[in-house]
Amino acid sequence: MPTLRRAGIGSLLAVSGAMGGCAPAPLVQGTGLSAYHTLEPSDGVLTKSRISVNKESVLAARTVRIAPTEFSPAIAVKLTSPQRNLVANAVNRGLCVSLSDRFTVVPPDQPADLTVQASVTQATETDEVAAGLSAATSIGMSFVDLGVPVPTPRLPIGLGTLSMEAAATDPSGQQQASMLWARGANAFFSTPRASKVSDAYELADAFGEDFGYLLVKGKSPFGSSGIDLPSAQKINSAMGLAPKYAACERYGRYPGLAGLVGGQLGLPPEWTDKGAKPAGTRETATAPVETAAAEETSEAAAP
């Protein structure tokens, strides 16, 4: 599940990174940020990033809207338009669910304290043949009774990468937080799926979670020594249940169990993720879907 990404795997990721099972992803600067010179390095175990955040202003904000993520056709030219849309939507959905931990999320056409705009600046496709072989090997190992679970690494060939940038601006257009971000798929923990877009799709959700964390906490998502357990609303969303705010419904719901099973079988994400809802779907912007979720918002509001 995407919301469990942070819980307890840091040391294992460090080992896998040392073994060379990661695709190198470059930090690629685009044109969407108003200032790049203020960004400071803040790398994770597998993630490269540079960030800037006005913590006081970000923590004072209570409402947020998400502009459509940009993914230029000039980037990763082998991907189809529907595949690009799937990645862009995964970014927006990851942002929306992550930001819901503290903010009230409103539709893009309504005013808000912060407006988030993300852009894909670089992406490489997944080698679908190698990913398919890795998935088949993993399925085969699941039938071998060794008494304990044995992780099956992917073939370290043709792993996809994703580079992103994003900014959060106030109503006057002033940039209050920004991030350059890059990560490659990992042979040990990235799900192998027989699709050119599979790794970019999975990494897109990771970026949404990381940038959301930056705004929710007002600090870097990397370098923390503790374990951040996912909130109830994140767990519900990951299971494919209704999101906390109806504004997030425009991005569709996580595939839930179907996505989990599809990933285990190596099925393309295009087969299990329905993507964004059709344009024109009506939303109720500010009302939480569940009453209990409103209580989480007030608890998370404290810095």
KAVEN-V127982 format. One record per residue. BURIAL is b if it has 9 or more other C-alpha atoms within 8 Angstrom, else e. D_LAST is the distance of its C-alpha to the last C-alpha in whole Angstrom. Layout:
burial = [BURIAL:BURIAL]
d_last = [D_LAST:D_LAST]
//
This chain:
burial = [e:e:b:e:e:b:b:e:e:b:e:e:b:b:e:b:b:e:e:e:b:b:b:e:b:e:b:b:e:e:e:b:b:e:e:e:e:e:b:e:e:b:b:b:e:b:b:b:b:b:b:b:b:b:e:e:e:b:b:e:b:b:b:b:b:b:b:e:b:e:b:e:e:e:b:b:e:e:b:e:e:e:b:b:b:b:b:b:b:b:b:b:b:b:b:b:b:b:b:b:b:b:b:b:b:b:b:e:e:e:e:b:b:b:b:b:b:b:b:b:b:b:b:b:b:b:b:b:e:b:b:b:b:b:b:b:b:b:b:e:b:e:e:e:e:e:e:e:e:e:e:e:e:b:b:e:e:b:b:b:b:b:b:b:b:b:b:b:b:b:b:e:e:e:b:b:b:b:b:b:b:b:b:b:b:b:b:b:e:b:e:b:b:b:b:b:b:b:b:b:b:b:b:b:b:b:b:b:b:b:b:b:b:b:b:b:b:b:b:b:b:e:e:e:e:e:e:e:e:e:e:e:b:b:b:b:b:b:b:b:b:b:b:b:b:b:b:b:b:b:b:b:b:b:b:b:e:e:b:b:e:b:b:b:b:b:b:b:b:e:e:b:b:b:b:b:b:e:e:e:e:e:b:e:b:b:e:b:b:e:e:e:b:b:e:b:b:b:e:b:e:e:e]
d_last = [26:24:21:22:22:20:21:23:25:24:27:30:29:29:33:34:32:35:38:37:37:34:35:34:32:32:29:31:30:31:31:28:26:26:26:26:27:23:22:22:23:20:22:22:25:27:25:25:23:22:19:17:14:13:10:9:12:10:7:9:12:12:16:17:21:22:25:28:28:31:33:36:40:40:38:39:42:43:41:42:40:39:38:36:34:33:31:30:29:27:25:24:24:22:19:20:19:16:14:15:12:10:13:16:19:22:25:26:28:26:24:20:17:17:20:20:23:24:28:30:31:33:34:37:39:39:43:43:46:45:42:44:46:43:42:46:46:43:44:47:45:44:48:48:48:47:45:42:39:40:38:40:39:40:42:41:43:41:38:36:33:30:29:26:25:22:20:18:20:19:22:24:24:22:20:16:16:19:20:24:24:27:28:31:32:33:36:35:32:32:34:38:39:42:41:40:37:36:33:32:31:29:28:27:24:23:22:20:18:17:17:15:12:12:11:9:7:8:10:14:14:17:18:15:18:16:17:15:17:17:16:19:19:19:22:24:24:25:28:29:28:27:23:21:21:25:24:24:27:29:28:30:29:28:32:31:34:36:34:34:37:38:36:38:41:41:41:40:36:38:40:37:34:36:33:32:34:37:36:36:35:33:30:28:25:22:23:21:24:23:22:20:18:17:16:14:12:11:10:8:6:4:0]
//
